[in-house]
Each structure stands twice: as C-alpha cells, then as structure tokens.
Amino acid sequence: EYDTMKPHIAVLPSPGMGHIIPLFELAKYLVVHHNCHVSFLNITTEASAAQTHLLRSPACTLLPPGLQVIDLPPVDISALVSEETLVLTRLSIIVQESLKSDLKSVLTELGKLQALVIDFFCTQAFEICRELSIPTYTFCTTSTAFLSFALYLPTLDREVECEFVDLLESIQVPDCAPVRIEDLLDQVRNRKIDEYKWMLLHLSRLPMATGIFLNLWEDLEPKSLKAIREHSFYKQIPTPPIHVIGPLIKQDEVPMTEMDAECLAWLDKQPLDSVLFIALGSGGTLTAAQLTELAWGLELSRQRFILVVRKPTDTSASGTFFNVGGDFNDPKAYLPEGFLERTKGVGLVIPSWVPQVMVLRHASTGAFISHCGWNSILESISHGVPMITWPLYAEQRMNATMLVEEVGVAIKLSTGGQEKGIMGREVIERVIRVVMEGDKGKMMRDRARELKDSADKALNFGTGSSYKSLSCVVQEWKAHIS
Ligand code: UDP
C-alpha cells in the first residue's frame, strides 16, 4: 500500500542493459527526488539472469521505499525466432509477446496510474495504455541528434526509394548536423529486412507519446535541441513536448565481486589521470584479429590500462548483448601470447564486466576507449573523462561523430563495425598516445571537465535546468491524481 496523494508511475524498459540502467535511474530519481511512487516493470527473458542480477544487486536490494520491481513472466518465443534472428527483431518480439500477455493485467492491478514511461522499443504499450487512459511517455536512451533522425525517418522512408546506403550525400535531417551514410545505424542499412521494419515501426510511433524525456542536459547538444524545439518540420509532426532531464546515470554502485574490489584497489595505486580504461558496453565484442591489434596497440603505447575483454567472435559486434556477464572466460586463450606477462603491473585485464561508473569516477582514470553507447558517454562526461571512440553497433557511429565534431570531448579511432576492416596496432598506439600524453588530450580533458560541471549544475536540486524540467512534469502528474 502507498500514499495515494503521490503520483504513481510505471516504468517499462525493453530488455537490454543500455535501456534498463537509465530507466531504473529515472525510477529512483522520481522516488527519491520527486516524491513519486514507481512500479518498475521488468520484462524477463530466458537470458535475463544478469539483468535481474542488476536489479537485485546489493545496491538495489535496498530499494528506496516507494519503488517496487515487478517481473513480467518470461514468454516462450522459440516458435517466432531462430538462431539467425537479429538483435532488434528478437528484442521486439520478446517485448511484443510479453506485453500482449501481461501488460494490461499488470497495469490494471496497479490501480490508478498517472503515467507509463517506456523506451523506444516498447511501443506496443501505446495501444494498451490508450485503452486504459494512461498517458505514455517515451524515455529516449540516446542523443537529441538521434531523436531528430528518428522523427525524420518516416519521411525519409516515404521520400527515398533506394537503399539509404546508396545515397550519394549525407542525410540532411532538418536543421541538425547531416548524418553521414557511413554513420547510419545498422538497422537502417538494409530496408528489406525485418530489423528495419521494426525500427521504422517503433520510431514512427514516437508522436503517440504524451512527452519525450531526453537523458542529457541543455549544454550538451544546444544546436539539435533548438532545432527540435523550433524548426517547423518537428512542429508539424507534431513532436510531443521534449523534457531534457539528464544526465541520469548509475550513482550507487558497490563492488560486487572480488575482481571489482581488486580493480579499484589497483586504481588507488596509480597516478592521477594515468590509466586508460577500455570497455565496449554490455554487448560489444571484437573479432579475434581486431582484439589482437588492440592488445598490441595498448602494449606499444606503454600506458597504464584496464581492459575489459570478452571472448572474440567473428559473427556479431553485439555478440554478448543477451548474455551480459555470462561468459566468464579465460583471456589467456585469445590475447596475444605473453601479453598478460609483459603488461603485468602496467595493465589489468578483466574478463566480461567491471563496475564502470566506479572506474570512470576514479581520479586515476585519464581516458576511456568506448563503443559510444549513450550511457557510457554520459558516464564518461559526467566524470570529466575524455574518450577515444570505437563504435560498434546500433547508433554508436552517430554518437561518435557527434562527440568528436560537436562536443569536442573525443577523438575518433575506428569508424565502424566489423565490415570496415581492421584497425592496425600502430594507429591505435598513436591515438592512445595523443590522448594520454599530448596537448590534444589535455584540451579534451578540460572540455570534459567543463561539461561535467555544467551537468552537475543541471541536476542541482531545486535550481538545475534538468531538475526543474522533470519537476514540471511531476507537477502535471500531481494535478491529475484525484
Ligand atoms: N557497463 C558496466 N560494466 C562493463 C560494461 C558496461 O557497468 O563492463 C555498463 C555501463 O556503465 C553502462 C552500460 O553498462 O551503464 C552500457 O550501456 P551503454 O549505453 O553504454 O551501451 P550498450 O550496452 O547499451 O551498448
């Protein structure tokens, strides 16, 4: 039972760490800072052990009063997918089946709700919520630049006949930075396949939202924000009201494993800004050949490092997406012979998973080789750490370009996925040195710190722009309680 004078909000992410993490932060924010009651709906899958682990971790077993996690039971999708089914299709089918069988009854049981907050890929909820008269908000788990592209995609789909990858020029999203063809996300690179159809379907439903939350702050992407708010194209859609409420990132991690503790103790002993951190998100995997080059580049650069590694795979750059932390593997088996011995003391190799926020927050961490998932970007900038971009899948190439060309906190290493060929060890070594030793690195670090300060300010209780933006929405919810 709970206080019926508080707004009661349900939050529903699609299953994937990059979505669960920020929506869970939103849930906590609403409870802790905005006096809401939140029911966090967790779509369970056959491979969601690690995700459930996140929600049940020691940091979360002490869920703040007013926040409850409700598991939607796993659904059997075996008849609908095969080994070859691509990640967004698989995810969309899980969501579709799960929501079809459970969402209506779960929402009904929760009693009167002021809102449901979903991510990009839970759009079947719009119909169900319309029936139940529950306003539905979309939480955008990535950049404003991507949101503007997303709002433009249905138009692009109508107006362009050929494959987008065959266009000769960049795509001019109204009033935003042009999207280079090579930066286009995987899901729109072949319009004939199911992944594209799912992406288009989900994104074309954005206008059904009562409002759109953006997980960033005003100073990060001022140009795109201005475009989306003021340009007639977005007004005509019409684009739902935009609420810029971030950066909401993981705050309260605790070391969970012996390895975590060891990693942090090692960092304590290293000099200020001296360690390069390498992690490729929850799903990123490299080919064996590319991992070899990365390891050699690192070794040749002679910098201190923490390298999170997964067993390489030649089939998919998002190889471990549904198997987070699931493969406790032996790096010796696939890193160059003698690498571990030669870098002993200088570097730390950790299989699968580290408490990333704690590493980025640590004063010894000086730069981050990142796959440019949005959460990783927010976590890096929020701790004043510049990046070397290594985009792999989804919209990460767009994110990387934006960081380098608009925000000025990153330098580009690779331009894309596995089809792009291999990045050689010399290039990797050189870029690492530029960031860890050179003036360019210092400039990027200064810029990251400037943005960190502006992010802190945006979140300030009572006065920050992001705080106030979320607070306004909560006031609207409060007005609808009776
Ligand atoms: N993460 C982590 N440890 C790791 C790898 C990833 O804690 O070893 C977390 C990271 O802090 C971030 C999330 O997993 O919060 C990854 O989200 P992101 O949007 O960066 O990428 P995605 O996994 O969705 O591609």
Residues whose N, C-alpha, C, O or C-beta is under 5 A from the ligand:
A	BS01	UDP	M17 G18 I21 A279 G281 S282 G283 V308 S352 W353 V354 P355 Q356 V357 G373 W374 N375 S376
